[in-house]
Structure formats: structure tokens, C-alpha cells
Amino acid sequence: MSRERDQLMGHGADNDGIEEYDNPLPDWWIGLFIFTIIFAVGYTAWYHFIGDQSQAGSYIAQLEQAKELYPTKTASVSTDPADIEAGAKVFADNCAACHGANLEGGIGPMLTDKVWIHDGTPEGVIKTVTEGVAAKGMPAWGPILGPNRISNVASFIVSKGGTLAPGEKGEAPPEPAAGGDGAADAVVHPEGPELPPFAVADATPEMIAAGQEVFKTNCVACHKEDMTGLVGPNLIDEEWLHGGEIGDIYRTVTYGVPSKGMVSWEPMLGDEKVRQVVAYVYSKSHAADEKPAQE
């Protein structure tokens, strides 16, 4: 028995005279509604249990596909003149301020000789440029330049001939004139005349204390108060560019290292204060060493 159609529901008085019929839904609509319910149940079972089409699985699959389509580029050294020329521009824009326009060194070390603080092979150059050397004040350039420009600048540096072949050993920093035993031998600097003897035994506690004040006043801006290095190198590790014996430090502070941006301190401080700060630096850099017996 079919329902009577077009019966008014009597809502007109409450809705500004707008009436509403109480008619049944069409059969096709009800059938479609039932079909969507059945389809939803079946699709849910297939998506989550049969077809393994979860969002997490789809995301992982897309990542794997992206890795195949867009493989991660790693930096490498090239001999292509175009890459080297591009690297020269990257170097001029980002590196010349510290290493010099001709790689001759300034605040940072020279890059055309065979003296390397870190790995001097082409792969080592890429690693150093990419990761930086925070202890020496060099930022990590990898996130800034990206692999393409890292490759270019490394290619440029390698093209200048200062890097090392795999297994090749670089030249060591200059050996201390005193032979490392603390004896009072004369120190000769290539940029200055012979200096008076300066031995470990000359560094008295009073001299070291005075040198600490000299260091705080003049040296912390580049080497930091704890001597871990900032613009200038770390002074308490085992890496010394110009020798770590007391005579070598005396020579370096006295004459400076203009190619690295370090001034000659003797004209500004005088020999007495230079010796004081040298004594202080040596005492900190060799704190773990066995102190020689004092007579």
C-alpha cells in the first residue's frame, strides 16, 4: 500500500507561510544510499587490509619513487673548465675574504701549498668545505652553497695544485728550532732577525699571571678567552701552524703572520709583554705536559 503524497506538514505558520511536503524519498535515492554504504564497507576492507593502501605506506612508496627520479647529488671534484670557472666565482664571493683572492691565505690558511691542517685530498677538501671547522671559525658551507657549488669551489681549489693525492702526506709545519726540549736556543723567523733566547724555565708564575692580562686585553677577540679559537686558531689543541714550542710561539707573536691576518705585536706590546703572553699561552697549551723541574 503506497503512502499518500503531497501532504502538508503544517509548518507554514512558523515559517512565514512556507509549507513543506511530507513525501517519501525516491526509490533510486534510497538504492544509491544503500549502495554507498556497501561500497564504503568493501573499500575500507580493501584499502586497509587487502590492498595495503594506508597513507603511511603510500607516503613511503612516494619517497622511494622520488629517490629514483631525483637521486641525491653528492659533491665531487671536476676537471671541466666550466666547473672550475664557476668555482672561482663561488670562491671569490664566499671564501676570498678569509683565504685571499689568490688562495694565499689571510685569516684562513693558504690553500696552494702542501701544508694542510685537515685532509688535503680532493675528498678531504669537499668534506672540510661542506662540514666547516667550527673550532677554527669556519662555517659549514654545505647547507649554504649546496652540492653543486661545493663541487665547483672544490674543483677550483684542487685546480690550483695545492691538494694531495690519495695516500700522499703533506708537509709538516715548521719544526721548532729548539728541538722541543725547552732549552734556550735562539729562534730565527723568516720575516725578522734572530730573537733572544726564550726557554720554558724562563716562564715564571709571575710572568704567566701577567701574560693572562695581556692576553685578555689583546688576544681574546681572535682566539677567545678560553683559547679555543674564533677568527684565529685554537691554541690549546695539538694543531700548530707555526710550531707549538715556546720559541715558536715567541717568534709568531713577535713578528705576526701577515698572510693570516695576524699583526706583529712586538711594536705594540714591547718585548716584555710579548714574553708574558707567550708564557701564558704556552702554559695553557702544554698544561697536560709534565713540567720540567725548577732549580
ZADO-1210 file (C-alpha; in nm, 4 decimals, padded with zeros to 6 digits):
<atoms>
<atom x="00.0000" y="00.0000" z="00.0000" code="MET" pos="1"/>
<atom x="00.1628" y="00.3248" z="-00.1110" code="SER" pos="2"/>
<atom x="00.1839" y="00.6313" z="00.1083" code="ARG" pos="3"/>
<atom x="-00.0347" y="00.9261" z="00.0311" code="GLU" pos="4"/>
<atom x="00.1693" y="01.2020" z="-00.1370" code="ARG" pos="5"/>
<atom x="00.1763" y="01.5793" z="-00.1158" code="ASP" pos="6"/>
<atom x="00.0531" y="01.6028" z="00.2432" code="GLN" pos="7"/>
<atom x="00.1441" y="01.9336" z="00.4058" code="LEU" pos="8"/>
<atom x="00.3253" y="01.9177" z="00.7358" code="MET" pos="9"/>
<atom x="00.1679" y="02.2364" z="00.8698" code="GLY" pos="10"/>
<atom x="00.4876" y="02.4384" z="00.9233" code="HIS" pos="11"/>
<atom x="00.3607" y="02.7427" z="00.7338" code="GLY" pos="12"/>
<atom x="00.2577" y="02.9409" z="01.0387" code="ALA" pos="13"/>
<atom x="00.6097" y="02.9131" z="01.1830" code="ASP" pos="14"/>
<atom x="00.7998" y="02.9782" z="00.8576" code="ASN" pos="15"/>
<atom x="00.6407" y="03.2888" z="00.7032" code="ASP" pos="16"/>
<atom x="00.3859" y="03.0821" z="00.5131" code="GLY" pos="17"/>
<atom x="00.6430" y="02.8452" z="00.3596" code="ILE" pos="18"/>
<atom x="00.4970" y="02.4959" z="00.3577" code="GLU" pos="19"/>
<atom x="00.6747" y="02.1569" z="00.3413" code="GLU" pos="20"/>
<atom x="00.5500" y="01.8320" z="00.1920" code="TYR" pos="21"/>
<atom x="00.5848" y="01.5029" z="00.3796" code="ASP" pos="22"/>
<atom x="00.6791" y="01.2883" z="00.0788" code="ASN" pos="23"/>
<atom x="00.8897" y="00.9666" z="00.0830" code="PRO" pos="24"/>
<atom x="01.2380" y="00.9668" z="-00.0705" code="LEU" pos="25"/>
<atom x="01.2631" y="00.8378" z="-00.4283" code="PRO" pos="26"/>
<atom x="01.3490" y="00.4688" z="-00.4632" code="ASP" pos="27"/>
<atom x="01.6577" y="00.5463" z="-00.6752" code="TRP" pos="28"/>
<atom x="01.7937" y="00.7725" z="-00.3996" code="TRP" pos="29"/>
<atom x="01.7397" y="00.5089" z="-00.1317" code="ILE" pos="30"/>
<atom x="01.9029" y="00.2478" z="-00.3529" code="GLY" pos="31"/>
<atom x="02.2047" y="00.4729" z="-00.4129" code="LEU" pos="32"/>
<atom x="02.2353" y="00.5369" z="-00.0399" code="PHE" pos="33"/>
<atom x="02.2377" y="00.1634" z="00.0370" code="ILE" pos="34"/>
<atom x="02.4947" y="00.1096" z="-00.2396" code="PHE" pos="35"/>
<atom x="02.7313" y="00.3710" z="-00.0909" code="THR" pos="36"/>
<atom x="02.7134" y="00.2004" z="00.2469" code="ILE" pos="37"/>
<atom x="02.8024" y="-00.1365" z="00.0954" code="ILE" pos="38"/>
<atom x="03.0793" y="00.0205" z="-00.1161" code="PHE" pos="39"/>
<atom x="03.2272" y="00.2006" z="00.1884" code="ALA" pos="40"/>
<atom x="03.2482" y="-00.1233" z="00.3857" code="VAL" pos="41"/>
<atom x="03.4114" y="-00.3086" z="00.0961" code="GLY" pos="42"/>
<atom x="03.6519" y="-00.0244" z="00.0099" code="TYR" pos="43"/>
<atom x="03.7611" y="00.0110" z="00.3735" code="THR" pos="44"/>
<atom x="03.8399" y="-00.3604" z="00.3946" code="ALA" pos="45"/>
<atom x="04.0358" y="-00.3470" z="00.0670" code="TRP" pos="46"/>
<atom x="04.2236" y="-00.0239" z="00.1427" code="TYR" pos="47"/>
<atom x="04.3448" y="-00.1154" z="00.4892" code="HIS" pos="48"/>
<atom x="04.3702" y="-00.4961" z="00.4832" code="PHE" pos="49"/>
<atom x="04.3729" y="-00.6372" z="00.1298" code="ILE" pos="50"/>
<atom x="04.5462" y="-00.3733" z="-00.0847" code="GLY" pos="51"/>
<atom x="04.7683" y="-00.2306" z="00.1930" code="ASP" pos="52"/>
<atom x="04.6994" y="00.1225" z="00.0703" code="GLN" pos="53"/>
<atom x="04.7416" y="00.3061" z="00.4002" code="SER" pos="54"/>
<atom x="04.8552" y="00.6685" z="00.3960" code="GLN" pos="55"/>
<atom x="05.1805" y="00.5727" z="00.5654" code="ALA" pos="56"/>
<atom x="05.2501" y="00.3070" z="00.3033" code="GLY" pos="57"/>
<atom x="05.1610" y="00.5441" z="00.0209" code="SER" pos="58"/>
<atom x="05.3919" y="00.8098" z="00.1653" code="TYR" pos="59"/>
<atom x="05.6833" y="00.5647" z="00.1892" code="ILE" pos="60"/>
<atom x="05.6225" y="00.4485" z="-00.1683" code="ALA" pos="61"/>
<atom x="05.6242" y="00.8073" z="-00.2936" code="GLN" pos="62"/>
<atom x="05.9516" y="00.8753" z="-00.1127" code="LEU" pos="63"/>
<atom x="06.1126" y="00.5715" z="-00.2735" code="GLU" pos="64"/>
<atom x="05.9868" y="00.6800" z="-00.6126" code="GLN" pos="65"/>
<atom x="06.1223" y="01.0315" z="-00.5584" code="ALA" pos="66"/>
<atom x="06.4651" y="00.8899" z="-00.4700" code="LYS" pos="67"/>
<atom x="06.4720" y="00.7070" z="-00.8033" code="GLU" pos="68"/>
<atom x="06.3525" y="01.0064" z="-01.0045" code="LEU" pos="69"/>
<atom x="06.5606" y="01.2664" z="-00.8214" code="TYR" pos="70"/>
<atom x="06.8701" y="01.0987" z="-00.6775" code="PRO" pos="71"/>
<atom x="07.0616" y="01.2928" z="-00.4130" code="THR" pos="72"/>
<atom x="07.3596" y="01.4688" z="-00.5656" code="LYS" pos="73"/>
<atom x="07.6850" y="01.4474" z="-00.3769" code="THR" pos="74"/>
<atom x="07.9701" y="01.6882" z="-00.4274" code="ALA" pos="75"/>
<atom x="08.2627" y="01.5724" z="-00.6383" code="SER" pos="76"/>
<atom x="08.5701" y="01.7259" z="-00.7980" code="VAL" pos="77"/>
<atom x="08.5627" y="01.8028" z="-01.1690" code="SER" pos="78"/>
<atom x="08.8317" y="01.8978" z="-01.4184" code="THR" pos="79"/>
<atom x="08.5819" y="02.0606" z="-01.6534" code="ASP" pos="80"/>
<atom x="08.6988" y="02.4207" z="-01.7178" code="PRO" pos="81"/>
<atom x="08.3400" y="02.5440" z="-01.6894" code="ALA" pos="82"/>
<atom x="08.3069" y="02.3928" z="-01.3407" code="ASP" pos="83"/>
<atom x="08.6422" y="02.5368" z="-01.2346" code="ILE" pos="84"/>
<atom x="08.5446" y="02.8795" z="-01.3644" code="GLU" pos="85"/>
<atom x="08.2153" y="02.8600" z="-01.1744" code="ALA" pos="86"/>
<atom x="08.4108" y="02.7556" z="-00.8648" code="GLY" pos="87"/>
<atom x="08.6373" y="03.0592" z="-00.8996" code="ALA" pos="88"/>
<atom x="08.3313" y="03.2836" z="-00.8731" code="LYS" pos="89"/>
<atom x="08.1972" y="03.0918" z="-00.5727" code="VAL" pos="90"/>
<atom x="08.5392" y="03.1237" z="-00.4083" code="PHE" pos="91"/>
<atom x="08.5600" y="03.4966" z="-00.4805" code="ALA" pos="92"/>
<atom x="08.2116" y="03.5548" z="-00.3392" code="ASP" pos="93"/>
<atom x="08.2406" y="03.3405" z="-00.0267" code="ASN" pos="94"/>
<atom x="08.5980" y="03.2349" z="00.0524" code="CYS" pos="95"/>
<atom x="08.8405" y="03.5048" z="-00.0607" code="ALA" pos="96"/>
<atom x="08.7729" y="03.7216" z="00.2447" code="ALA" pos="97"/>
<atom x="08.9451" y="03.4636" z="00.4663" code="CYS" pos="98"/>
<atom x="09.1712" y="03.2716" z="00.2279" code="HIS" pos="99"/>
<atom x="09.2788" y="03.5529" z="-00.0036" code="GLY" pos="100"/>
<atom x="09.1841" y="03.6253" z="-00.3635" code="ALA" pos="101"/>
<atom x="09.4703" y="03.4064" z="-00.4864" code="ASN" pos="102"/>
<atom x="09.4344" y="03.1420" z="-00.2133" code="LEU" pos="103"/>
<atom x="09.7433" y="03.2882" z="-00.0476" code="GLU" pos="104"/>
<atom x="09.5788" y="03.2877" z="00.2957" code="GLY" pos="105"/>
<atom x="09.4686" y="03.5608" z="00.5294" code="GLY" pos="106"/>
<atom x="09.2512" y="03.4904" z="00.8281" code="ILE" pos="107"/>
<atom x="09.2233" y="03.1363" z="00.6961" code="GLY" pos="108"/>
<atom x="09.5220" y="02.9248" z="00.5850" code="PRO" pos="109"/>
<atom x="09.6912" y="02.9191" z="00.2457" code="MET" pos="110"/>
<atom x="09.5375" y="02.6688" z="00.0044" code="LEU" pos="111"/>
<atom x="09.8115" y="02.6444" z="-00.2595" code="THR" pos="112"/>
<atom x="10.0912" y="02.4859" z="-00.0571" code="ASP" pos="113"/>
<atom x="10.1244" y="02.1294" z="00.0699" code="LYS" pos="114"/>
<atom x="10.0686" y="02.2181" z="00.4362" code="VAL" pos="115"/>
<atom x="09.7204" y="02.1004" z="00.5349" code="TRP" pos="116"/>
<atom x="09.5704" y="02.1139" z="00.8821" code="ILE" pos="117"/>
<atom x="09.2947" y="01.8766" z="00.7732" code="HIS" pos="118"/>
<atom x="09.2675" y="01.6214" z="00.4939" code="ASP" pos="119"/>
<atom x="09.4300" y="01.7768" z="00.1871" code="GLY" pos="120"/>
<atom x="09.2971" y="01.5268" z="-00.0678" code="THR" pos="121"/>
<atom x="09.0169" y="01.6387" z="-00.3034" code="PRO" pos="122"/>
<atom x="08.7669" y="01.4352" z="-00.0996" code="GLU" pos="123"/>
<atom x="08.9010" y="01.5916" z="00.2190" code="GLY" pos="124"/>
<atom x="08.8612" y="01.9405" z="00.0741" code="VAL" pos="125"/>
<atom x="08.4977" y="01.8663" z="-00.0081" code="ILE" pos="126"/>
<atom x="08.4401" y="01.7344" z="00.3452" code="LYS" pos="127"/>
<atom x="08.6042" y="02.0353" z="00.5095" code="THR" pos="128"/>
<atom x="08.4154" y="02.2872" z="00.2967" code="VAL" pos="129"/>
<atom x="08.0859" y="02.1047" z="00.3465" code="THR" pos="130"/>
<atom x="08.1103" y="02.0499" z="00.7231" code="GLU" pos="131"/>
<atom x="08.3259" y="02.3502" z="00.8143" code="GLY" pos="132"/>
<atom x="08.5643" y="02.3685" z="01.1084" code="VAL" pos="133"/>
<atom x="08.3716" y="02.5329" z="01.3903" code="ALA" pos="134"/>
<atom x="08.6708" y="02.5302" z="01.6247" code="ALA" pos="135"/>
<atom x="08.8641" y="02.7398" z="01.3720" code="LYS" pos="136"/>
<atom x="08.5795" y="02.9779" z="01.2925" code="GLY" pos="137"/>
<atom x="08.4965" y="02.8257" z="00.9530" code="MET" pos="138"/>
<atom x="08.1231" y="02.7743" z="00.8957" code="PRO" pos="139"/>
<atom x="07.9704" y="02.4669" z="00.7346" code="ALA" pos="140"/>
<atom x="07.9175" y="02.5724" z="00.3743" code="TRP" pos="141"/>
<atom x="07.7203" y="02.2637" z="00.2701" code="GLY" pos="142"/>
<atom x="07.3747" y="02.3935" z="00.3675" code="PRO" pos="143"/>
<atom x="07.4603" y="02.7389" z="00.2317" code="ILE" pos="144"/>
<atom x="07.6097" y="02.6537" z="-00.1076" code="LEU" pos="145"/>
<atom x="07.4576" y="02.3142" z="-00.1865" code="GLY" pos="146"/>
<atom x="07.6353" y="02.0207" z="-00.3563" code="PRO" pos="147"/>
<atom x="07.6709" y="02.1851" z="-00.6986" code="ASN" pos="148"/>
<atom x="07.8572" y="02.4918" z="-00.5787" code="ARG" pos="149"/>
<atom x="08.0553" y="02.2860" z="-00.3259" code="ILE" pos="150"/>
<atom x="08.1720" y="02.0733" z="-00.6200" code="SER" pos="151"/>
<atom x="08.2624" y="02.3845" z="-00.8174" code="ASN" pos="152"/>
<atom x="08.4631" y="02.5538" z="-00.5430" code="VAL" pos="153"/>
<atom x="08.6423" y="02.2292" z="-00.4525" code="ALA" pos="154"/>
<atom x="08.7290" y="02.1828" z="-00.8200" code="SER" pos="155"/>
<atom x="08.8704" y="02.5348" z="-00.8270" code="PHE" pos="156"/>
<atom x="09.0847" y="02.4756" z="-00.5167" code="ILE" pos="157"/>
<atom x="09.2133" y="02.1434" z="-00.6483" code="VAL" pos="158"/>
<atom x="09.2982" y="02.3048" z="-00.9823" code="SER" pos="159"/>
<atom x="09.5459" y="02.5324" z="-00.8049" code="LYS" pos="160"/>
<atom x="09.7696" y="02.2380" z="-00.7287" code="GLY" pos="161"/>
<atom x="09.7958" y="02.2516" z="-00.3519" code="GLY" pos="162"/>
<atom x="09.5898" y="01.9421" z="-00.2724" code="THR" pos="163"/>
<atom x="09.7307" y="01.5965" z="-00.2048" code="LEU" pos="164"/>
<atom x="09.6920" y="01.2717" z="-00.3941" code="ALA" pos="165"/>
<atom x="09.5361" y="00.9784" z="-00.2028" code="PRO" pos="166"/>
<atom x="09.7960" y="00.8442" z="00.0385" code="GLY" pos="167"/>
<atom x="10.0274" y="01.1409" z="-00.0104" code="GLU" pos="168"/>
<atom x="10.1484" y="01.3052" z="00.3076" code="LYS" pos="169"/>
<atom x="10.1519" y="01.6809" z="00.3272" code="GLY" pos="170"/>
<atom x="10.4380" y="01.8894" z="00.4537" code="GLU" pos="171"/>
<atom x="10.4554" y="01.9339" z="00.8295" code="ALA" pos="172"/>
<atom x="10.4534" y="02.2814" z="00.9844" code="PRO" pos="173"/>
<atom x="10.7987" y="02.4259" z="01.0554" code="PRO" pos="174"/>
<atom x="10.9881" y="02.2304" z="01.3201" code="GLU" pos="175"/>
<atom x="11.0778" y="02.4213" z="01.6391" code="PRO" pos="176"/>
<atom x="11.4335" y="02.5490" z="01.6419" code="ALA" pos="177"/>
<atom x="11.4834" y="02.4346" z="02.0000" code="ALA" pos="178"/>
<atom x="11.4163" y="02.0701" z="01.9175" code="GLY" pos="179"/>
<atom x="11.1229" y="02.0545" z="02.1620" code="GLY" pos="180"/>
<atom x="11.3219" y="02.0106" z="02.4836" code="ASP" pos="181"/>
<atom x="11.2671" y="02.3621" z="02.6221" code="GLY" pos="182"/>
<atom x="11.6353" y="02.4560" z="02.6002" code="ALA" pos="183"/>
<atom x="11.7196" y="02.8204" z="02.5477" code="ALA" pos="184"/>
<atom x="11.8123" y="02.8191" z="02.1796" code="ASP" pos="185"/>
<atom x="11.7957" y="03.1194" z="01.9511" code="ALA" pos="186"/>
<atom x="11.4852" y="03.1387" z="01.7305" code="VAL" pos="187"/>
<atom x="11.5085" y="03.2604" z="01.3726" code="VAL" pos="188"/>
<atom x="11.1988" y="03.3859" z="01.1919" code="HIS" pos="189"/>
<atom x="11.1952" y="03.4195" z="00.8137" code="PRO" pos="190"/>
<atom x="11.0493" y="03.7679" z="00.8418" code="GLU" pos="191"/>
<atom x="11.2677" y="03.9053" z="01.1159" code="GLY" pos="192"/>
<atom x="11.6098" y="03.8895" z="01.2747" code="PRO" pos="193"/>
<atom x="11.7221" y="03.6436" z="01.5372" code="GLU" pos="194"/>
<atom x="11.5379" y="03.6744" z="01.8676" code="LEU" pos="195"/>
<atom x="11.6844" y="03.6495" z="02.2162" code="PRO" pos="196"/>
<atom x="11.6705" y="03.3021" z="02.3733" code="PRO" pos="197"/>
<atom x="11.3456" y="03.2114" z="02.5495" code="PHE" pos="198"/>
<atom x="11.3215" y="02.8822" z="02.7394" code="ALA" pos="199"/>
<atom x="11.0375" y="02.7155" z="02.9292" code="VAL" pos="200"/>
<atom x="11.2284" y="02.7731" z="03.2523" code="ALA" pos="201"/>
<atom x="11.2084" y="03.1488" z="03.1881" code="ASP" pos="202"/>
<atom x="10.8277" y="03.1403" z="03.2179" code="ALA" pos="203"/>
<atom x="10.7847" y="03.2146" z="03.5873" code="THR" pos="204"/>
<atom x="10.4439" y="03.2058" z="03.7596" code="PRO" pos="205"/>
<atom x="10.4544" y="03.5866" z="03.7846" code="GLU" pos="206"/>
<atom x="10.5206" y="03.6157" z="03.4102" code="MET" pos="207"/>
<atom x="10.2350" y="03.3759" z="03.3316" code="ILE" pos="208"/>
<atom x="09.9915" y="03.5712" z="03.5523" code="ALA" pos="209"/>
<atom x="10.0889" y="03.8981" z="03.3845" code="ALA" pos="210"/>
<atom x="10.0557" y="03.7318" z="03.0427" code="GLY" pos="211"/>
<atom x="09.6985" y="03.6337" z="03.1194" code="GLN" pos="212"/>
<atom x="09.6042" y="04.0011" z="03.1494" code="GLU" pos="213"/>
<atom x="09.7882" y="04.0840" z="02.8276" code="VAL" pos="214"/>
<atom x="09.6029" y="03.8032" z="02.6525" code="PHE" pos="215"/>
<atom x="09.2637" y="03.9202" z="02.7785" code="LYS" pos="216"/>
<atom x="09.3314" y="04.2732" z="02.6602" code="THR" pos="217"/>
<atom x="09.4714" y="04.1965" z="02.3168" code="ASN" pos="218"/>
<atom x="09.4071" y="03.8399" z="02.2024" code="CYS" pos="219"/>
<atom x="09.0602" y="03.7200" z="02.3038" code="VAL" pos="220"/>
<atom x="08.8871" y="03.8864" z="02.0079" code="ALA" pos="221"/>
<atom x="09.0512" y="03.6397" z="01.7711" code="CYS" pos="222"/>
<atom x="09.1365" y="03.3412" z="01.9917" code="HIS" pos="223"/>
<atom x="08.8586" y="03.3633" z="02.2575" code="LYS" pos="224"/>
<atom x="08.9261" y="03.3805" z="02.6277" code="GLU" pos="225"/>
<atom x="08.9367" y="03.0020" z="02.6606" code="ASP" pos="226"/>
<atom x="09.1804" y="02.9853" z="02.3634" code="MET" pos="227"/>
<atom x="08.9519" y="02.7569" z="02.1605" code="THR" pos="228"/>
<atom x="08.9761" y="02.9892" z="01.8622" code="GLY" pos="229"/>
<atom x="08.7372" y="03.2096" z="01.6706" code="LEU" pos="230"/>
<atom x="08.8852" y="03.4077" z="01.3829" code="VAL" pos="231"/>
<atom x="09.2286" y="03.2899" z="01.4924" code="GLY" pos="232"/>
<atom x="09.3145" y="02.9233" z="01.5508" code="PRO" pos="233"/>
<atom x="09.2686" y="02.7110" z="01.8603" code="ASN" pos="234"/>
<atom x="09.5701" y="02.7491" z="02.0915" code="LEU" pos="235"/>
<atom x="09.5100" y="02.4570" z="02.3244" code="ILE" pos="236"/>
<atom x="09.4828" y="02.1684" z="02.0812" code="ASP" pos="237"/>
<atom x="09.7718" y="01.9800" z="01.9224" code="GLU" pos="238"/>
<atom x="09.7494" y="02.1546" z="01.5850" code="GLU" pos="239"/>
<atom x="10.0076" y="02.4281" z="01.5351" code="TRP" pos="240"/>
<atom x="10.0566" y="02.6055" z="01.2034" code="LEU" pos="241"/>
<atom x="10.3840" y="02.7684" z="01.3026" code="HIS" pos="242"/>
<atom x="10.5199" y="02.5426" z="01.5764" code="GLY" pos="243"/>
<atom x="10.3969" y="02.4952" z="01.9319" code="GLY" pos="244"/>
<atom x="10.7180" y="02.5174" z="02.1323" code="GLU" pos="245"/>
<atom x="10.7737" y="02.8252" z="02.3426" code="ILE" pos="246"/>
<atom x="11.0324" y="02.9659" z="02.0999" code="GLY" pos="247"/>
<atom x="10.7953" y="02.9205" z="01.8072" code="ASP" pos="248"/>
<atom x="10.5140" y="03.0985" z="01.9889" code="ILE" pos="249"/>
<atom x="10.7543" y="03.3773" z="02.0828" code="TYR" pos="250"/>
<atom x="10.8531" y="03.4136" z="01.7191" code="ARG" pos="251"/>
<atom x="10.4930" y="03.4111" z="01.5954" code="THR" pos="252"/>
<atom x="10.3672" y="03.6696" z="01.8447" code="VAL" pos="253"/>
<atom x="10.6678" y="03.8931" z="01.7914" code="THR" pos="254"/>
<atom x="10.6582" y="03.9059" z="01.4130" code="TYR" pos="255"/>
<atom x="10.2969" y="03.8113" z="01.3498" code="GLY" pos="256"/>
<atom x="10.1690" y="03.6240" z="01.0461" code="VAL" pos="257"/>
<atom x="10.0603" y="03.8918" z="00.7967" code="PRO" pos="258"/>
<atom x="09.9445" y="03.6335" z="00.5423" code="SER" pos="259"/>
<atom x="09.6998" y="03.5010" z="00.8024" code="LYS" pos="260"/>
<atom x="09.5851" y="03.8419" z="00.9249" code="GLY" pos="261"/>
<atom x="09.7853" y="03.8368" z="01.2495" code="MET" pos="262"/>
<atom x="09.9762" y="04.1561" z="01.3198" code="VAL" pos="263"/>
<atom x="10.3248" y="04.1875" z="01.4660" code="SER" pos="264"/>
<atom x="10.2688" y="04.2506" z="01.8368" code="TRP" pos="265"/>
<atom x="10.6211" y="04.3488" z="01.9393" code="GLU" pos="266"/>
<atom x="10.5899" y="04.7141" z="01.8243" code="PRO" pos="267"/>
<atom x="10.2626" y="04.7499" z="02.0191" code="MET" pos="268"/>
<atom x="10.3344" y="04.5488" z="02.3322" code="LEU" pos="269"/>
<atom x="10.7106" y="04.5544" z="02.3641" code="GLY" pos="270"/>
<atom x="10.9272" y="04.2504" z="02.4234" code="ASP" pos="271"/>
<atom x="10.8420" y="04.2193" z="02.7936" code="GLU" pos="272"/>
<atom x="10.4678" y="04.1880" z="02.7402" code="LYS" pos="273"/>
<atom x="10.5216" y="03.9647" z="02.4392" code="VAL" pos="274"/>
<atom x="10.7196" y="03.7253" z="02.6583" code="ARG" pos="275"/>
<atom x="10.4491" y="03.7413" z="02.9240" code="GLN" pos="276"/>
<atom x="10.1680" y="03.6490" z="02.6847" code="VAL" pos="277"/>
<atom x="10.3854" y="03.3790" z="02.5255" code="VAL" pos="278"/>
<atom x="10.4472" y="03.2280" z="02.8690" code="ALA" pos="279"/>
<atom x="10.0741" y="03.2309" z="02.9395" code="TYR" pos="280"/>
<atom x="09.9800" y="03.0720" z="02.6035" code="VAL" pos="281"/>
<atom x="10.2476" y="02.8062" z="02.6398" code="TYR" pos="282"/>
<atom x="10.1338" y="02.7246" z="02.9955" code="SER" pos="283"/>
<atom x="09.7781" y="02.6668" z="02.8738" code="LYS" pos="284"/>
<atom x="09.8633" y="02.4811" z="02.5549" code="SER" pos="285"/>
<atom x="10.1021" y="02.2488" z="02.7380" code="HIS" pos="286"/>
<atom x="09.9052" y="02.2174" z="03.0607" code="ALA" pos="287"/>
<atom x="09.8923" y="01.8392" z="03.0266" code="ALA" pos="288"/>
<atom x="10.2658" y="01.8098" z="02.9706" code="ASP" pos="289"/>
<atom x="10.4978" y="01.7205" z="03.2519" code="GLU" pos="290"/>
<atom x="10.6509" y="02.0411" z="03.3807" code="LYS" pos="291"/>
<atom x="11.0307" y="02.0472" z="03.3975" code="PRO" pos="292"/>
<atom x="11.1856" y="02.0615" z="03.7400" code="ALA" pos="293"/>
<atom x="11.2628" y="02.4125" z="03.8566" code="GLN" pos="294"/>
<atom x="11.6054" y="02.4728" z="04.0009" code="GLU" pos="295"/>
</atoms>
